Amino acid sequence: MKLSLVGAGPGDEELITLKAVRLIGEAEVILYDALANSALLKYASKQAEVIYVGKRLGRHSVSQEEINRIILQNCLADKHVLRLKGGDPIVFGRGFEEKDYVEAFGIPTEIVPGITSAISAPTSAGVPVTKRGVSESFWVLTGHTKEKELPKDMYLAAKSNATIVVLMGLSKLAEICAIFSNEGKGDLPVAIIEKGTHVDERVLIGTVSTIVSMNSTERLKNPAVLVFGEVVNCRQSDWLDEVERERLIAMK
């Protein structure tokens, strides 16, 4: 009887830890979400029960209460349950909510960190979240709170010179840009990174004042990471050309 909360990484199936792979193979029940690459399920035992519990903004297929119930029911049946979450299970992943819930019933839990898209998606797109002389710090914010609103820290972030990374914020892009614009940052570089680290990753580069209209044409979709900051200008064309060649080869 145990719950393992495991980070599946940002999407590229190779960006997962050895410990995560081992636990996937040991689990008797696996619940995986919409952002976890289903290719990772190849490491699961053939006897394991695999349950999809994906949730996306505006399209929740399974409620958090139902997920908690499934986890608890199987743990109480003396099974090793593994919750496979995209990125890191704690970074806006509700991992601690699930941990606290089952531990209230005396069930042991463990957390296996995962590579978060907050860093890996920008890196994959050629955007460093920090670079000496450009940005010495970065903030990571959610694009919507439990009440479906922007976090109040977004207003503080817009005043900062740090790199600002926003997860799950594409639907509120116009609102976020308005906050930055009100701080006189209309020329601040912005990147939208769709499906970061995947072979079909797409990247759109603009500024606070242009990115909304640009995306109305390009129509990048979730899952997406937003990056605000001068580091966006560090993206090198020669590096990108090589990455693009590799991805085109991989997609053939």
C-alpha positions in Angstrom: 0.0 0.0 0.0 1.7 3.2 -1.2 1.2 6.3 -3.4 4.0 7.5 -5.6 3.7 11.0 -7.0 6.0 10.9 -10.0 7.0 13.7 -12.4 6.8 12.7 -16.0 8.9 15.6 -17.3 7.9 18.2 -19.9 7.0 16.0 -22.8 10.1 14.5 -24.4 9.9 10.9 -23.2 13.7 10.8 -22.6 13.4 13.7 -20.0 12.4 11.4 -17.2 14.4 10.2 -14.2 15.6 6.7 -13.7 13.8 6.5 -10.4 10.5 7.4 -12.2 11.0 4.7 -14.8 11.7 2.1 -12.0 8.5 3.1 -10.1 6.4 3.0 -13.2 7.5 -0.6 -13.7 6.7 -1.5 -10.1 3.2 0.2 -9.8 0.1 -1.9 -9.8 -2.2 1.1 -10.6 -1.1 4.1 -12.7 -3.2 7.3 -13.0 -1.7 9.6 -15.7 -2.7 13.1 -16.8 -3.0 15.0 -20.0 0.5 16.5 -19.9 2.3 13.2 -19.2 3.6 11.6 -22.4 1.6 8.3 -22.7 4.8 6.8 -24.4 6.1 6.5 -20.8 3.5 3.8 -20.1 5.6 1.3 -22.1 7.6 1.0 -18.9 4.6 -0.2 -17.0 4.0 -3.8 -16.0 1.6 -5.7 -18.3 -0.4 -6.5 -15.2 -0.8 -2.8 -14.2 -4.1 -1.1 -14.4 -3.7 2.2 -16.3 -6.3 4.9 -15.8 -6.4 8.2 -17.8 -7.5 11.1 -15.5 -6.5 14.0 -17.8 -7.7 17.5 -17.0 -7.3 20.6 -19.2 -8.5 24.2 -18.7 -12.2 24.3 -19.5 -12.3 20.5 -20.3 -12.1 18.6 -17.0 -12.7 15.0 -17.8 -12.1 13.8 -14.2 -12.6 15.9 -11.1 -10.0 16.2 -8.5 -12.4 14.7 -6.0 -12.8 11.6 -8.2 -9.0 11.3 -8.7 -8.6 11.3 -4.9 -11.3 8.7 -4.6 -9.6 6.4 -7.1 -6.3 6.8 -5.5 -7.6 6.1 -2.0 -9.8 3.1 -3.1 -6.8 1.4 -4.7 -4.4 2.2 -1.8 -6.8 0.8 0.7 -6.9 -2.3 -1.4 -3.2 -2.7 -0.6 -2.0 -1.7 -4.0 1.0 0.4 -5.1 -0.6 3.4 -6.8 1.4 5.7 -9.0 0.2 9.2 -10.0 2.1 10.2 -13.2 2.0 14.0 -13.6 3.4 16.1 -16.4 6.5 18.2 -15.5 7.1 18.2 -11.8 4.2 16.8 -9.6 4.4 19.8 -7.2 4.9 22.8 -9.6 1.2 23.7 -10.1 0.5 20.0 -10.2 -1.7 19.6 -7.1 0.8 16.9 -6.0 0.8 18.0 -2.3 -3.0 18.1 -2.3 -3.1 14.4 -3.2 -0.3 13.6 -0.8 -2.1 15.3 2.1 -5.4 13.6 1.2 -4.1 10.0 1.3 -1.8 10.6 4.2 -4.8 11.6 6.3 -5.8 7.9 5.9 -2.4 6.7 7.1 -1.2 5.8 3.6 2.6 6.3 3.0 3.5 8.5 0.1 6.7 9.4 -1.8 7.4 12.2 -4.3 9.7 11.9 -7.3 10.6 15.2 -8.8 10.3 15.8 -12.5 11.9 18.2 -15.0 9.5 21.2 -15.1 8.4 22.8 -18.3 9.1 26.2 -16.6 12.8 25.7 -17.4 12.9 23.0 -20.0 10.5 24.5 -22.5 12.3 27.8 -22.7 15.7 26.0 -22.9 14.4 23.7 -25.6 13.4 26.8 -27.6 16.8 28.5 -27.1 15.7 30.9 -24.4 17.7 30.7 -21.2 15.7 31.7 -18.1 18.8 33.3 -16.7 22.0 34.7 -18.4 24.7 36.7 -16.7 24.4 40.3 -17.6 20.8 39.8 -18.9 18.8 38.3 -16.1 20.0 37.1 -12.8 16.7 35.6 -11.6 13.4 34.3 -12.8 9.8 34.0 -11.5 7.4 31.1 -12.3 3.7 31.9 -12.0 0.5 30.1 -12.9 -1.7 31.7 -15.4 -4.8 31.1 -13.3 -5.6 30.5 -9.7 -8.2 28.1 -8.2 -10.7 30.9 -8.8 -9.6 31.0 -12.5 -8.1 34.5 -12.0 -4.6 35.8 -12.5 -2.4 35.6 -9.4 -1.9 38.9 -7.6 1.8 38.3 -7.9 1.5 38.9 -11.7 1.3 42.7 -10.9 4.5 42.5 -8.9 6.2 40.4 -11.5 5.5 43.0 -14.2 7.5 45.5 -12.2 10.5 43.2 -11.9 13.5 43.0 -14.2 13.6 39.2 -13.7 12.6 36.7 -16.4 8.9 35.9 -16.0 7.7 32.4 -16.9 4.0 31.8 -16.9 2.5 28.2 -17.0 -1.1 27.7 -18.1 -1.4 31.3 -19.1 -2.2 31.3 -22.8 -5.9 31.9 -22.4 -5.1 35.0 -20.4 -2.3 36.3 -22.7 -4.1 39.6 -23.4 -4.7 40.3 -19.7 -1.1 39.5 -18.8 0.3 41.7 -21.6 -2.0 44.6 -20.4 -0.4 44.3 -16.9 3.1 44.5 -18.4 2.1 47.3 -20.8 0.8 49.4 -17.8 4.3 49.2 -16.4 5.7 50.7 -19.6 7.0 47.4 -20.9 5.4 47.4 -24.3 8.7 46.6 -26.0 9.6 43.8 -23.6 10.4 40.6 -25.6 7.9 37.7 -25.2 8.0 34.1 -26.3 5.1 31.6 -26.5 6.4 28.0 -26.6 3.8 25.4 -27.6 4.5 21.7 -26.7 8.0 22.5 -25.4 10.5 19.7 -25.9 8.2 17.8 -28.2 9.3 17.2 -31.8 6.4 19.3 -33.0 7.2 22.2 -30.7 6.2 25.6 -32.0 7.6 29.0 -30.9 6.3 32.5 -31.5 8.4 35.5 -30.6 7.1 39.1 -30.3 6.8 41.9 -27.7 4.3 42.7 -25.1 2.6 45.1 -27.5 2.6 42.7 -30.5 2.4 39.1 -29.2 -1.4 39.1 -28.8 -2.1 40.1 -32.4 0.6 37.8 -33.7 -0.9 34.8 -31.9 -4.4 35.7 -33.3 -2.8 34.8 -36.6 -0.5 31.9 -35.6 -2.9 30.4 -33.1 -0.5 28.6 -30.9 -2.4 26.3 -28.4 -2.0 24.7 -25.0 0.1 23.3 -23.5 2.1 26.4 -23.8 4.7 28.3 -21.7 5.0 32.1 -21.8 8.3 33.8 -21.3 8.6 37.6 -20.7 12.1 39.1 -20.5 15.2 40.2 -22.4 16.5 36.6 -22.4 14.1 36.0 -25.2 16.5 37.9 -27.4 19.2 35.4 -26.6 17.6 32.9 -29.0 20.2 32.2 -31.6 19.3 31.5 -35.2 22.2 29.1 -35.9 21.2 27.1 -32.9 17.6 27.1 -34.0 18.5 26.0 -37.5 20.3 22.9 -36.2 17.4 22.1 -33.8 14.9 22.5 -36.6 16.8 20.2 -38.8 16.9 17.5 -36.1 13.2 17.8 -35.5 12.3 17.6 -39.2 14.4 14.5 -39.5 12.7 13.0 -36.4 9.2 13.7 -37.8 9.8 12.0 -41.1 
